[in-house]
Amino acid sequence: DKDMDSAVLLLVIASFYSSVHSQSCTVPNGKPNCVCETAQGTIDLTSVAGKTLSADNEKYTYFLKPCYGFSYGDGDCSASNTAVCQHNNNNDDNFNCGVIDQEQIYIEDNTIYLQYGDGNDGRISIITLICDRSADTPMLTAYGDANHPKDYYFDLRTKCACYDGCKYTARKKSSQGSSDDSGPIGIALIVLCLVGLVTYFIVGALIMKFNFQKTGLEIIPHREFWFLLPFLVKDGFIFTFGPVINFIRSKAKGENYDKLEQ
């Protein structure tokens, strides 16, 4: 019994330690793996992915493009799913140090990491994300693999590494201080209207044909209304804008009369 109690106690302590020293990171639906939702806020690196970042270390130049990947030169980095590329400045050899398919953000001891695996010959890249709300331009620092062969370490300093650090920038694009969703909503409404109209004609035509045994133009539902619609639109236009047009014409005739009298 004592051994069982001790085992349970150790399990509880281990679970508590794990919960304290690590945080869950959830990728929102439809977002790339460089977006991470936590209890403290969202880490969103999509703004950083606008251009390829680079950093030099000894004879190598390292290139990083999170979220979407890129291709660079010939050799191992030529595939479009490259996330981190190591370029030898002496002989122009390229080595893939991680692919975009293996991208993940994780948090340990309140430190946020961005990691890529499945690189050339087992290479992996581990990037420490450093929150700096004043860093509008991301800065990449490369440390190479001196501590552990083929494990490449980097620092990425950016405001986007802060919780909700880049959300405010996205919302500033709206004059009211919030994002404008009117475009997608309007498109959705137009699509729904078109789908409803097409469904109306198809279902109506089927009912007229099979239930009422109609043929030819008679299968069009509410045929009389649709044939009269152009004339109704014309009458409405005349009724609405006719007085304005008549007023303009009368003013024009009055000016002509004045000119003749002069």
C-alpha positions as CSV (number, residue, x, y, z in Angstrom):
1,D,0.0,0.0,0.0
2,K,2.8,2.4,0.8
3,D,4.4,1.7,-2.5
4,M,1.1,2.3,-4.3
5,D,0.7,5.6,-2.4
6,S,4.2,6.7,-3.3
7,A,3.6,5.9,-6.9
8,V,0.4,7.9,-7.0
9,L,2.1,10.8,-5.2
10,L,4.9,10.8,-7.8
11,L,2.4,10.8,-10.6
12,V,0.6,13.7,-9.1
13,I,3.9,15.7,-8.6
14,A,5.0,14.9,-12.2
15,S,1.6,16.0,-13.6
16,F,1.8,19.2,-11.6
17,Y,5.4,19.9,-12.7
18,S,4.4,19.3,-16.3
19,S,1.4,21.7,-16.1
20,V,3.5,24.4,-14.5
21,H,6.5,24.2,-16.9
22,S,4.6,23.7,-20.1
23,Q,1.6,25.2,-21.8
24,S,-0.8,23.9,-24.3
25,C,-0.5,25.4,-27.8
26,T,-3.4,25.0,-30.2
27,V,-3.4,25.8,-33.9
28,P,-6.7,27.5,-34.9
29,N,-8.7,25.9,-37.7
30,G,-7.5,27.1,-41.2
31,K,-4.3,28.6,-39.9
32,P,-0.7,27.5,-40.5
33,N,1.3,25.9,-37.7
34,C,3.0,29.1,-37.0
35,V,-0.1,30.4,-35.2
36,C,-0.5,29.2,-31.6
37,E,-3.4,29.9,-29.2
38,T,-2.7,29.7,-25.5
39,A,-4.4,30.7,-22.3
40,Q,-2.2,33.9,-22.3
41,G,-3.0,34.9,-25.8
42,T,-2.1,34.1,-29.4
43,I,1.3,33.9,-31.1
44,D,0.9,34.7,-34.7
45,L,4.0,34.6,-37.0
46,T,2.1,35.1,-40.3
47,S,3.2,38.7,-40.5
48,V,6.9,37.6,-40.2
49,A,6.4,35.3,-43.2
50,G,6.1,38.2,-45.6
51,K,9.8,37.9,-46.5
52,T,12.6,35.4,-46.1
53,L,14.8,36.1,-43.0
54,S,18.6,35.5,-43.0
55,A,21.5,35.3,-40.6
56,D,25.2,34.6,-40.9
57,N,27.3,32.3,-38.7
58,E,30.9,31.6,-39.6
59,K,31.0,30.3,-43.3
60,Y,27.2,29.7,-43.5
61,T,24.2,31.9,-44.2
62,Y,20.9,30.6,-42.8
63,F,17.5,31.4,-44.4
64,L,14.2,31.1,-42.6
65,K,10.6,31.5,-43.8
66,P,8.0,30.4,-41.3
67,C,4.3,29.5,-42.0
68,Y,4.5,28.8,-45.8
69,G,8.0,27.7,-46.7
70,F,10.1,28.6,-49.7
71,S,12.6,27.3,-52.2
72,Y,16.3,28.4,-52.5
73,G,18.8,27.7,-55.1
74,D,19.7,24.1,-56.1
75,G,20.1,20.9,-54.1
76,D,18.4,20.2,-50.9
77,C,16.7,23.6,-50.5
78,S,15.1,23.7,-54.0
79,A,11.9,22.1,-52.8
80,S,9.1,24.6,-52.0
81,N,8.5,23.1,-48.6
82,T,11.8,24.3,-47.2
83,A,11.5,26.2,-44.0
84,V,15.2,26.6,-43.0
85,C,18.1,26.4,-45.4
86,Q,21.8,26.4,-44.6
87,H,23.9,27.9,-47.4
88,N,27.7,27.3,-47.5
89,N,29.3,30.6,-48.7
90,N,32.5,28.9,-49.8
91,N,31.1,26.3,-52.2
92,D,27.4,27.3,-52.6
93,D,26.2,24.0,-51.2
94,N,22.7,24.1,-49.7
95,F,21.3,21.9,-46.9
96,N,17.7,21.7,-45.8
97,C,17.6,22.2,-42.0
98,G,13.8,21.6,-41.6
99,V,10.6,21.4,-43.7
100,I,7.4,23.4,-43.3
101,D,5.4,20.2,-42.9
102,Q,7.2,19.6,-39.5
103,E,6.6,23.1,-38.2
104,Q,5.4,23.4,-34.6
105,I,5.4,26.0,-31.8
106,Y,5.8,24.7,-28.2
107,I,6.3,26.4,-24.8
108,E,8.5,25.2,-22.0
109,D,9.4,27.1,-18.9
110,N,7.7,30.2,-20.3
111,T,10.0,30.1,-23.3
112,I,8.4,29.9,-26.8
113,Y,10.1,27.7,-29.4
114,L,9.6,27.3,-33.1
115,Q,10.9,23.9,-34.4
116,Y,11.3,22.2,-37.8
117,G,12.4,18.7,-38.4
118,D,13.0,16.2,-41.3
119,G,15.9,18.2,-42.8
120,N,18.8,16.8,-44.8
121,D,20.6,13.9,-42.9
122,G,18.3,14.4,-39.9
123,R,18.9,18.1,-39.5
124,I,16.5,20.0,-37.2
125,S,16.1,23.7,-36.4
126,I,15.1,25.1,-33.0
127,I,14.3,28.8,-32.9
128,T,13.8,30.6,-29.6
129,L,11.1,33.2,-30.1
130,I,12.0,36.4,-28.2
131,C,9.2,38.9,-27.5
132,D,10.2,42.4,-28.2
133,R,7.2,44.8,-28.8
134,S,9.5,47.4,-30.2
135,A,10.9,45.1,-32.9
136,D,8.8,46.0,-35.9
137,T,11.4,44.4,-38.1
138,P,12.1,40.7,-37.2
139,M,15.8,39.9,-36.4
140,L,17.2,36.4,-36.8
141,T,20.4,35.3,-35.0
142,A,22.1,32.0,-35.9
143,Y,24.2,29.9,-33.5
144,G,24.9,26.9,-35.8
145,D,25.2,23.3,-34.5
146,A,28.3,23.5,-32.3
147,N,26.6,22.2,-29.2
148,H,24.9,19.3,-30.9
149,P,25.7,18.2,-34.5
150,K,22.8,18.8,-37.0
151,D,20.7,20.5,-34.3
152,Y,20.7,24.2,-35.4
153,Y,19.8,26.9,-32.9
154,F,18.5,30.4,-33.6
155,D,16.9,33.4,-31.9
156,L,14.1,35.3,-33.6
157,R,13.4,38.6,-32.0
158,T,10.1,40.2,-33.1
159,K,6.9,41.7,-31.6
160,C,5.0,38.8,-33.2
161,A,6.6,36.5,-30.6
162,C,4.6,38.4,-27.9
163,Y,1.2,37.2,-26.9
164,D,-1.3,39.0,-29.2
165,G,1.7,41.0,-30.4
166,C,0.6,41.2,-34.0
167,K,-3.1,41.2,-33.7
168,Y,-3.2,44.9,-32.9
169,T,-1.4,45.7,-36.1
170,A,-3.9,43.8,-38.1
171,R,-6.8,45.6,-36.5
172,K,-5.3,49.0,-37.0
173,K,-6.0,48.7,-40.8
174,S,-9.7,49.5,-40.0
175,S,-10.6,53.1,-39.4
176,Q,-12.7,52.0,-36.5
177,G,-9.9,50.1,-34.8
178,S,-11.4,46.7,-35.6
179,S,-11.2,44.3,-38.5
180,D,-13.7,44.9,-41.4
181,D,-15.6,41.7,-42.3
182,S,-18.1,43.4,-44.6
183,G,-16.5,42.1,-47.8
184,P,-16.7,38.4,-47.0
185,I,-20.2,38.8,-45.5
186,G,-21.4,40.6,-48.6
187,I,-20.0,38.0,-50.9
188,A,-21.6,35.2,-48.8
189,L,-25.0,37.0,-49.1
190,I,-24.7,37.3,-52.9
191,V,-23.7,33.7,-53.2
192,L,-26.7,32.6,-51.1
193,C,-29.1,34.7,-53.1
194,L,-27.8,33.3,-56.4
195,V,-28.0,29.7,-55.1
196,G,-31.5,30.4,-53.8
197,L,-32.6,31.8,-57.2
198,V,-31.2,28.9,-59.1
199,T,-32.8,26.4,-56.7
200,Y,-36.1,28.2,-57.1
201,F,-36.1,27.9,-60.9
202,I,-34.9,24.2,-60.9
203,V,-37.4,23.0,-58.2
204,G,-40.2,25.2,-59.7
205,A,-39.6,23.8,-63.2
206,L,-39.7,20.2,-61.9
207,I,-42.9,20.8,-60.1
208,M,-44.5,22.5,-63.1
209,K,-43.4,19.7,-65.4
210,F,-44.2,16.6,-63.3
211,N,-47.1,17.8,-61.1
212,F,-48.9,20.1,-63.5
213,Q,-47.8,18.4,-66.8
214,K,-46.5,21.7,-68.2
215,T,-44.1,21.9,-71.2
216,G,-42.0,24.5,-73.0
217,L,-42.0,28.0,-71.4
218,E,-44.9,27.0,-69.2
219,I,-42.5,25.1,-66.9
220,I,-41.0,28.4,-65.7
221,P,-42.5,29.1,-62.2
222,H,-44.5,32.3,-62.0
223,R,-43.9,32.8,-65.7
224,E,-46.1,35.9,-66.0
225,F,-44.2,37.7,-63.3
226,W,-40.8,37.1,-64.8
227,F,-42.0,38.1,-68.3
228,L,-43.5,41.4,-66.9
229,L,-40.5,42.1,-64.6
230,P,-38.5,44.2,-67.2
231,F,-41.6,46.4,-67.8
232,L,-42.2,46.7,-64.1
233,V,-38.6,47.9,-63.6
234,K,-39.1,50.4,-66.4
235,D,-42.3,51.7,-64.9
236,G,-40.6,52.0,-61.5
237,F,-37.7,53.9,-63.0
238,I,-40.0,56.3,-64.8
239,F,-42.1,56.8,-61.6
240,T,-39.0,57.5,-59.5
241,F,-36.9,59.6,-61.8
242,G,-39.5,61.0,-64.2
243,P,-40.2,64.1,-62.1
244,V,-36.5,64.9,-61.9
245,I,-36.1,64.4,-65.7
246,N,-39.1,66.6,-66.4
247,F,-37.8,69.3,-64.1
248,I,-34.4,69.3,-65.8
249,R,-36.1,69.5,-69.2
250,S,-38.3,72.4,-68.1
251,K,-35.4,74.3,-66.8
252,A,-33.5,73.8,-70.0
253,K,-36.5,75.0,-72.1
254,G,-36.9,78.1,-69.8
255,E,-33.2,79.0,-70.4
256,N,-33.7,78.6,-74.1
257,Y,-36.8,80.9,-74.0
258,D,-34.8,83.5,-72.1
259,K,-32.1,83.4,-74.7
260,L,-34.6,83.9,-77.5
261,E,-36.2,86.9,-75.8
262,Q,-32.8,88.5,-75.4
